[in-house]
Amino acid sequence: MTKEAELYEALPNGKVRCTACARYCVVPAGSHGFCYVRENVDGRLYLSVYGLAAAVQVDPIEKKPLTHFMPGRRVFGIGTVGCNWRCQYCQNFEVSQEREAWGRTLTPQQAVEWALRQHCQGITFTYNEPTIFIEYARDIIEEAHAHGLFANFVTNGYMTPEATRFLRGKLDAVSIDFKGSGESDFMRKYIAVKDRKPILRTMKELAEGGTHVEVTNLIVPRVGDHDGPLRSLAREIRENLGPETPLHLLQWHPDYQMMDLPVTPVATLERLHGIARSEGLEYVYLGNIWGHPLENTYCPKCGDMAVKRNGFYIEQWRLAPGNRCSQCGHRIPIVGELLPDYEPTHVTAL
């Protein structure tokens, strides 16, 4: 399926400039942007993956990872092919690095029908970068909201101001995934991106527009685990989003074109966790290490454990009504309370 994009501007000689992602690709007629799915057809930009889902799955929202937004909910995950980055270790490279449009037909109406049929409370755009299919995602979001579902992005945040305005008032939550703490040399070498400035702007603009923002940082050992960039990122988060913003430090596993490095040592993640906390962030989590104490939520005022987690699952919910610490009454900034009939949601491939 194809549909004309909305985020672009016409240029002389039949060219167009895409305004969805921060690359601002100038695309000649008959060609495509860096993502391969936004194509110039006779001087108009079309989205070749509109209505085509390459990946569909039901997940717990904690997998995204979002730990401070609608805890314990099931989300209907949707991804297409294509990406505006070239991460050499991408775990979803089979779809993200694909250059031909394919997938099962899934209209916005069908997406919401499927989500409701699977007893989901939300829809998440994930597996590849949702910015590149932003018009398709927007249409699904509007349909989802009409049926009482929330919507969130799992994104690299490499958007334009035009894109954040396009999502303003529509996107409920976002997990913005930094790589190598946004260190410029790392980004240029391993993901083909110049720097992190557009990402920092995106997270600030989305937060100002009312979107719940959490930040993740995949820690690649040896080449992306340096103290300085992580300290700088933590400071940027505190200053621009506030100390209550969750930061997730994720353990990396070798994949795709980077099979020569080991799994991120737990000691490295614990060291970086201490640095982020020392910069004033109150909620720093370790991810992909099931059963680690730093998966849990602790009250920043009294230190009591407020939520006990094991991977994607909540084992204990120790918050008083209003998401207040049961020991000292401090309010923990989690959007939504755990549903009384919560049961761990296992991954369901569809």
N, C-alpha and C positions, 0 to 999 in steps of 0.2 A: 504494500500500500504506500501511497505517497500523498502528501498534502503540502500546500505552500506554507513555508515558514512565516513567522511574524517578525522575528528579530533579525532584520537585515535591512540594508539600504542599497538602492540602485546607484551604480556608478556609470561613467561614460563607457562606450564601446561594449555594452552588453555585460560588463562585469558587475559583481555585487560584493558588498562587504558584510560578512556575517557579524552580528553583534551579540551573539549568545555567550561565547567564551572569550577570555582575555587574549586569545591569539588574534582576534579581529581578522580572520582570514579574508583576503581579497581573492574571489573565485571567478575565473574566466568562464564564459559560456561553455558548457559541455564538460566542466570539471567539478571538483568537490573540495570541501575544506579538509583540514588536517584529520578530522574525525571520520571522514569517508561517508558520512550519512547525511550531510547537508550539501545539496547538489544544485548547481546553477543550470537551469533548463530554460534556454531562450531568454536570459536576462532576469529570471526570477529564481529565488532560492526555494528549494523544496526539501522536505524532510522525508527521506526514502524509507525510514523505519516507522513511520506513523502507523499505529495499529498492528505492529509486528513485535511480539514478545519472544525474545530468544531464551529467556530464563524466567520461570514462574515457580514460586515456592512459598509455603507458609512457614514462618519463623516466629520465635519469641522476640519481642522488641529489644530485649537485652543483647541480642546477637548483633545489633546494628553498629556499634553498641550505643544504646541510650539507657542510662540507668536512672535518670532524673525526670523521665517523661513517661507517663502512662504505664507504670510498672506492671509486669505480668501479662500485658496484652499480647494477643496474636496479631501479626501483621502479614498482609498479602504482598510478597515481594515481586517486583517486576523489573526486568532489565531488557535492553535491546542489544544489538551489536554496536561496535564502534567505541572510540574513546578519543579525548583530546590530549591524553598523555600517553607516554610510551614507557611505562614502568617495566624495567627489565626483570622484575620478580613478581609480576602480576599473577595472582592466584586464579583469576578468571580470564586468562588470556585467550581461551577458546572463543569467547564472545567479544571481549574488549578489543582485541587486535584483529578481528575479522574485518574484511574490506568489502564484502558483498552483503547486501541487505537480505536477511532471512529471518524467519521466526513464525510462530503460530499466530493466526489472526486473533487479535484481542482488541476490540473496540473499547472505548472508555466505559460504555454501558456494560459490556461483558465483563470487564475487569472488576467492576463493583459487584456485579451479580456473583461472580466467583468468590470474591472476598466474603460476601455475606453468607454464601453457601458453606464456606469453610469456617464460619463463626469467628471471623476476624473483626477486630475493632478499628483497624487502620490499614492503610496501604503505604508501602515503602518502595521507593525507587532506588535500586541497588544493583549490584553485580557488574554494572558498567557505569560510566559517568552520566547522570541524568541531565546535566546541563545541555548535552548535545541533542537530546530529544525533549527539550523543555516545553514545547508547544503541546506535544502528546501528553506529557506529564501534567501540564496545567489543565487540560481537558478532563483527565481522569480525576484530578483533585477536585474540580468543581462538581463532578458527578458524585464523588465520594462524600463531600460535604453535604450534598443534598440528601444523602442517605444516612447521615449521622456518623460517618467515619472520619478519622483524622488522617493526615498524610505527612510523610517526612521524606527527606532526601538523605542518602549516604553519598557524599560528594567530596571531590577534591577541592571544591571552593574556588576553582579557577574561572570565575564568572566575571561578567561586566556589570557596571552600574545599570545598564539597560535590563539585564537579566534579573538583578535583584529587585528592580522596580516592577518587573513583570510578575514576580512571585509575591510581591508585597500584599499582605492580607490574605494570602492563600496557603502558604506553606506553614504548617503547624510546628514542625521541629526539623532540625538538621544536625547531622553528625559530619563535621568537617575534618577530613583526614589529611593531616600534614605527613610529609615523608622526610625522614632525616632531620626532623625539627625545623624544616624549611631552610636548611643551609644551602646557600646558592651553588656551591661546587657540587654538592650531592645531587641537587635537583637537575642541574645541567647535564651531569654525567649519566645519571641512572633513570631519569624520567623525561628528559628533553624539554625542560621548562627553565626559564631564565632565573626567576626569583619568586619569593613568597608574597610580594606586595599586594597583588590582586586578591590573594586568599585572605590576608589580614583585613583588607577593605570589605570583602564579601561578608566575613563573619560579623563585622561591626554593623554593616548596613542591614543584614538580616535580623540581627538582635534588635536594632533600633526600630525595625518594622514589626516587631512583636513575635518573631519566630524564636522558639526555644532552641538554644545553641549548645551543643557539646562538642568538644574537640578531641580528636584521637591523634596519636603519633605512633606510627609503626617504627619500631626501633630495629634497624638493620645493624647487626654486629660489625665492628671494625670500621665500617665506612660511614655509618650514620648514627653512632652512639656517643657523640662527643658532648661534653658537659656544657660548653659555651652556648651552642645553638639552642639546646634545651632550656637553659637558664633564660636566654633571650626570649624564647617563645612563651615560657611561663609568665614572664614579665609583661609581654604584649597582651596575653589573655587577661591578666589581672587588671591592667590599665584600661583596656578597651571594652572588656565584657564584665569585669568584676571578679572578686575573689571566690564567689560561689559557683563559678562556671566549672563544670566537671571536665577534667582532663584524663584521658585514657591512654596509658602507655602499653602498647601491644607487643607481645612476643612475636618475632618474625620467624617464619619457616622457609627454607629454600624452595624455590619454584621457578619455572619458566627458564629464563636465561641465566639465572644466578643460583646454580646448584652447588657452588664451591664453598659457600660460607656456612657456618654452623647455625643451629638454632640460637636465638639470643639468650645468653646466660641469665638466669634469674637474678644473680648478683648485680648484673648491669642494670636491669630494670629497677631493682631496689635502690641502687645508687641514684639513678635519675629521678626516681620517686622522691627521694629526700631533697634533691635540688629543687624540684617543682614546689614542694611544700615549703621550703625555705624562702621561696619567692612570694609566699603569701596565698597560694591557691589552697582552698580549704577542702576540696574534694578531688583527690588524685587517685586513680584506680590502676591496677595492673590487669591486663587482659590476656586471654589465651593460656592462663596458668590456673587451671581449675583447682579449687580448694585453697588457694593462697589467701592469707588473711587480708591482703590489700585489695581483694575483690569486694570487700564489705564496705558499707557506709558507716562512718563514725561521726558522732556529734562533734563539731569543731570547738564547742564550748566546754563540754565536760569529758569528752573522749569515749563516752559509752557507745557500744555497737548498736546502731539503729536498724540496719538491714544486713542480714547474713545471706551471702550468695555462694553458689557453687556453679561456676561457669555462667550459663544463660538462665539459671534457675534460682528462684528466691526460696531459701530454706527457712528463714525467720523474718517476720515483719514486726519489729518491736517499737513502732512509732505509735504515739497516742493520736486521737482524732486531730485533724488539721495538720498532720505530718509533723508533729512536735516530738522532740526527744522525751521519752517516757521518764527519764531521770531528772532533767533540768528544765524541760519545757521549751528549749530552743527550737525554733522552727527550721526544719530541714527543707531546702528548696526543691522539693520533688513535685512535679506537676501531676496531679491525680493520686488517688490512694489505691492500695492493693484491693482488688475485688474480693468480696468475702468467699466466693466460690472458686478462687484461684487454684489451678492445678498446673504443674509444669507442662509447657508446650514443647513437644518434640518436633523436630524438623519434618515437614511433610512436602515431599517433591510432588509436583503435579504435572 
